[in-house]
């Protein structure tokens, strides 16, 4: 069975900073899931890595292999992949829009302001928050 391909998802991954060093340039979508000889893992397993941490550096994913790379850089790759694939949700609670992303809750504003500002805030939050991991309930301006 062929792994699922998603060019839009890979393009989005390349807009994120490197999960190791935070570099914003030269980002590549590194496939991290299980794969065999001549096969790639599904695109949904990709994480953002700069070219150095993906392919060319002494401490790169391709040089060290998945386990040693994760250990060397203190990364929980399955958790990063899960977080990148998490879909945000917006609910109405007590007259306010509340956004949920994984274990985080965000107050997005009162319903009288309409859904559009709440959706915009949630889009901004989810793109900022994808690689973070803290748990919180926050009021969003």
C-alpha positions in Angstrom: 0.0 0.0 0.0 1.4 3.4 -1.0 1.8 6.0 1.8 -0.6 9.0 1.7 0.8 12.1 -0.1 -0.2 15.6 0.7 1.7 18.4 -1.1 -0.1 21.2 0.7 0.8 19.7 4.1 4.5 19.4 3.1 4.4 23.0 1.8 3.0 24.1 5.2 5.7 22.1 7.1 8.3 24.0 5.1 6.9 27.3 6.5 7.7 26.3 10.1 11.0 26.7 11.9 13.5 23.9 12.4 12.5 21.9 15.4 16.1 21.6 16.5 17.7 25.1 16.0 14.7 27.3 15.1 16.2 28.3 11.7 13.5 29.8 9.4 15.5 29.4 6.1 16.4 26.2 4.2 13.6 24.2 5.9 12.8 20.8 4.5 10.0 18.4 5.3 11.7 15.4 6.9 9.7 12.2 6.7 10.1 10.4 10.1 7.6 7.5 10.0 8.3 3.9 9.2 9.5 3.2 5.7 11.2 0.5 3.7 13.9 0.4 1.1 13.0 2.9 -1.7 9.8 3.9 0.1 8.9 7.0 2.0 6.7 7.2 5.1 3.4 9.1 4.8 3.6 12.9 4.4 1.7 13.3 7.7 4.9 12.0 9.5 7.0 15.0 8.3 8.6 17.4 10.7 10.4 20.7 9.8 14.2 20.5 9.8 16.7 22.9 8.3 18.9 21.3 5.6 21.7 20.9 8.1 19.7 19.0 10.7 17.9 17.0 8.0 20.7 15.9 5.6 24.1 17.6 5.7 25.3 18.2 9.3 27.2 15.7 11.5 24.2 15.6 13.8 21.6 15.3 11.0 18.6 13.0 10.9 20.1 11.1 7.9 23.5 10.7 9.4 22.4 9.6 12.9 19.2 7.8 12.2 15.9 8.3 13.9 16.6 7.1 17.4 20.0 8.6 17.8 18.9 11.9 16.3 16.0 12.2 18.7 18.2 11.3 21.6 21.0 13.7 20.5 18.6 16.6 20.2 16.2 15.7 23.1 13.2 15.4 20.8 10.0 13.4 21.1 9.4 12.9 17.4 6.1 11.0 17.7 4.8 13.8 20.0 5.9 16.5 17.5 4.2 14.7 14.6 1.0 14.3 16.7 1.0 18.0 17.5 1.6 19.0 13.9 -1.4 16.9 12.8 -3.7 18.1 15.5 -6.7 20.0 14.2 -7.9 23.1 16.2 -11.5 23.4 17.3 -13.6 26.4 18.3 -16.7 26.2 20.6 -19.1 28.7 22.1 -19.1 28.7 25.8 -20.9 31.2 28.1 -21.2 33.8 25.3 -17.6 33.5 24.2 -15.6 31.7 21.5 -13.2 29.3 23.0 -10.5 27.6 21.0 -8.9 24.2 21.7 -5.7 22.9 20.4 -4.5 19.6 21.9 -4.6 20.2 25.7 -4.6 24.0 25.5 -7.7 26.2 25.8 -7.8 29.8 24.5 -10.5 32.5 25.0 -10.9 34.0 21.6 -13.4 36.7 22.3 -17.1 37.4 22.9 -19.6 36.0 20.4 -21.0 39.5 19.7 -17.7 40.3 17.8 -18.5 37.5 15.4 -16.8 34.3 14.3 -14.3 35.8 11.8 -12.0 37.5 14.4 -12.1 34.2 16.5 -11.1 32.1 13.5 -8.3 34.5 12.6 -7.0 34.3 16.2 -7.2 30.5 16.2 -5.3 30.3 12.9 -2.6 32.6 14.3 -2.4 30.6 17.5 -2.3 27.2 15.9 0.5 28.2 13.6 2.5 29.7 16.5 1.7 26.9 18.8 2.3 23.8 16.7 5.8 23.1 18.0 5.3 24.2 21.6 4.0 22.0 24.3 2.9 23.8 27.4 -0.7 23.5 28.8 -2.6 26.6 29.5 -5.8 28.6 29.3 -5.1 32.0 27.9 -7.0 35.1 27.0 -6.1 36.2 23.5 -6.1 39.8 22.4 
